[in-house]
Structures are given as structure tokens and as C-alpha cells.
Amino acid sequence: MLAKVPDFRFKNLTYFIQTPDKVAAEYQVEALVVATGKTYRQTYAGVLVAANGKVKLLHETLDTLAASQAFSKD
């Protein structure tokens, strides 16, 4: 992903749950897709659950249409 979108960085994090073993948040990215010259604008929502220092569950959602449009050359 970083090869295609070098400036990919999450921003505007909003935490809904933040404990030592769980986090649920919404976060955004806005960065140029080098191959298409388009801006990738995306809002993600994610849940991460850990146990014994390891990721037990990672669930992430995103707008696949926004991703398709940004990475498509047409």
C-alpha cells in the first residue's frame, strides 16, 4: 500500500473504546495514489481485541467504492 500511496497516514482518530485489550475507533486517510493521480479519501472503522499481547481479532470496514475509484485509472 505504501508503494502505491506513499503519504498514506491515518488522521482524525476518534476512539469509541480504548482499554488495554480492546480498541474501537474511526479514522481517516487522504493521500495521493501515485499511479492514478487521484486522491484516496477514506474513512475506516476498526475494532481490535488482544489477548496475552497478541491480536485476537481485527475487524476493519471501509468504503470499497471510494477505494475502487481512487485506484482505478478510468
N, C-alpha and C positions, 0 to 999 in steps of 0.2 A: 504494500500500500504506500509506503513512504517513497518508493521509487517513482510511483505514478503521481503522488501528491506530496511533494517534499515538505510543504508547510502545514501538513495535517497535524493539528493540535486541538485537543478538547478545550472548550471555554464555556463560560456561563454555567458552571456546575450548580445544580440545585439538589441538595440531599433531602430525601424523604425519611430515610432510616440510616443511621450511622452508629453501629456498635462495633465492638472488637471482632465479631464474627459475621456481621451482616452489613451490607450497604445497598441501598436502593437510591438511584439518582437519575436525573435527566441532565443531558449535556449536549453541547452543540459543536459543530465544526463548520468553518467556512474557509475554503482554500482552493487554489487553482489546480486543475487537472492538467498537467503539462501536455499530454498527448492531444487533448481536445481544445485547449484554451478556454474551457468553461470553468465556472466557479462551482465547486461542490458545496452545497448548503444542506446541512443535515441536522436533525435533532434526534438524538438517541435517548432511549430509556433503558436502564440496566439494573439487574439485581445480581449481587454476588454473595454467596454464602460460603464460609470457610469452616473447616474443622481440623484441629491439630496442625494448624499452619499451612494447610493445603486447600486449594479451591475445591469445594464440594459441588457447587452449582454456579454456573454463569449463564444468565439469560439476558439477551440484548435484543431490542427492537429498533427498527429504523424504517424510513420511508424508501422502499425499494424503487419506486418510480423516480424519486429525486436522484437516487444513485444512478439509475439507468440513463437518465437524461444528461447528467454531468459527464458520464464516462463514454457516452455514445458519440461517434463522430458525425452523425447526421442530424 
